[in-house]
Amino acid sequence: QVQAVESGGGLVQAGGSLRLSCAASGSITSINGMGWYRQAPGKQRELVARISSGGITNYADSVKGRFTISRDNAKNTVYLEMNSLKPEDTAVYYCNFRATTMRNFIPRDYWGQGTQVTVSS
């Protein structure tokens, strides 16, 4: 079984910071890209940030300059540092990664359960 468990969400005032973590575990043989998505109430899920296995990053325009994605390959963990948070950032944040496993040699996507981030005005 493969799991992606997020942590670090919570309630923060506008202008504050939060750091999300997502730890991947299970029979993983290789992780390719890792990323964070979010879904606000009444909105569709959107890409926030992604990072390749080689460390190449990309961000949604709405978070560029405020959020930083990073990864620790030794720990199979991806992080999202969120600074200067705005009420518009309020959403459930989901970790995603593409990986191969002992049983699946073709990469497939795995998702975390989501962690709530609420930014008050």
Wavefront OBJ file of the C-alpha trace (Angstrom):
o trace
v 0.000 0.000 0.000
v 1.100 3.538 -0.798
v 0.179 6.506 1.334
v 0.653 10.253 1.156
v -0.024 11.912 4.497
v -0.196 15.690 4.782
v 0.354 17.710 7.927
v 0.863 21.310 8.969
v -2.461 22.842 8.083
v -4.327 25.079 10.448
v -5.731 28.506 11.130
v -3.564 31.555 10.603
v -4.091 35.292 10.306
v -3.572 37.088 7.032
v 0.095 37.814 6.556
v 1.122 34.774 8.541
v 2.926 31.634 7.509
v 2.398 27.901 7.489
v 4.552 24.989 6.422
v 2.891 21.918 4.984
v 4.529 18.521 4.824
v 3.612 15.399 2.911
v 5.313 12.110 3.636
v 5.014 9.340 1.092
v 5.319 5.774 2.287
v 4.759 2.226 1.147
v 6.270 -0.016 -1.483
v 7.648 2.899 -3.475
v 10.575 2.289 -5.772
v 10.789 5.723 -7.372
v 9.059 9.086 -7.050
v 9.032 11.435 -9.988
v 7.185 14.726 -9.687
v 5.633 15.899 -6.432
v 3.200 18.703 -5.964
v 0.525 20.497 -4.034
v -3.008 21.198 -5.157
v -5.776 23.021 -3.370
v -9.531 23.200 -3.504
v -11.433 26.124 -2.051
v -15.143 25.956 -1.221
v -17.177 26.075 -4.402
v -14.066 25.978 -6.572
v -12.325 23.353 -8.647
v -9.075 21.808 -7.539
v -6.095 23.755 -8.833
v -2.370 23.270 -9.023
v -0.445 25.304 -6.459
v 3.114 24.143 -7.004
v 5.069 21.231 -8.391
v 8.654 20.078 -8.153
v 10.364 17.546 -10.364
v 12.740 14.846 -9.229
v 15.538 17.128 -10.388
v 14.301 20.080 -8.362
v 12.649 22.087 -11.125
v 9.689 24.008 -9.730
v 6.641 25.738 -11.066
v 3.957 27.737 -9.284
v 0.525 29.094 -9.843
v 0.674 32.806 -10.556
v -1.440 33.498 -7.492
v 1.193 32.113 -5.118
v 4.390 32.934 -6.955
v 6.801 34.792 -4.722
v 4.944 33.797 -1.563
v 5.064 29.993 -1.559
v 8.084 27.743 -1.853
v 7.982 24.049 -2.657
v 10.849 21.751 -1.748
v 11.499 18.058 -1.289
v 13.678 15.722 0.697
v 14.174 12.650 -1.440
v 15.791 10.691 1.374
v 12.599 11.090 3.396
v 10.170 10.856 0.463
v 8.727 14.117 1.682
v 7.566 17.265 -0.067
v 7.076 20.594 1.684
v 5.180 23.758 0.949
v 6.266 26.877 2.795
v 3.503 29.439 2.625
v 4.269 33.040 3.519
v 2.247 36.251 3.390
v -0.917 34.212 3.458
v -4.129 35.756 2.214
v -7.753 34.831 2.875
v -7.912 33.719 -0.761
v -5.445 30.956 0.119
v -8.057 29.274 2.295
v -8.591 25.777 0.934
v -7.978 22.114 1.471
v -4.456 21.396 0.303
v -3.679 18.029 -1.271
v -0.330 16.392 -1.777
v 0.249 14.564 -5.033
v 3.103 12.517 -6.369
v 3.829 10.266 -9.305
v 5.614 7.065 -8.431
v 6.425 3.508 -9.321
v 6.010 0.699 -6.819
v 7.106 -2.885 -6.395
v 3.957 -3.951 -8.218
v 3.473 -1.067 -10.630
v 6.376 -0.316 -12.906
v 4.448 2.289 -14.863
v 4.242 5.555 -12.904
v 0.867 6.492 -11.502
v -0.485 9.325 -9.367
v -1.113 9.122 -5.635
v -3.008 11.626 -3.505
v -3.045 12.566 0.140
v -6.193 12.978 2.187
v -5.907 16.758 2.309
v -5.159 19.247 5.056
v -7.231 22.337 5.798
v -5.631 25.765 5.603
v -7.742 28.657 6.819
v -6.549 32.251 6.609
v -8.524 34.825 8.541
v -8.734 38.482 7.597
l 1 2 3 4 5 6 7 8 9 10 11 12 13 14 15 16 17 18 19 20 21 22 23 24 25 26 27 28 29 30 31 32 33 34 35 36 37 38 39 40 41 42 43 44 45 46 47 48 49 50 51 52 53 54 55 56 57 58 59 60 61 62 63 64 65 66 67 68 69 70 71 72 73 74 75 76 77 78 79 80 81 82 83 84 85 86 87 88 89 90 91 92 93 94 95 96 97 98 99 100 101 102 103 104 105 106 107 108 109 110 111 112 113 114 115 116 117 118 119 120 121
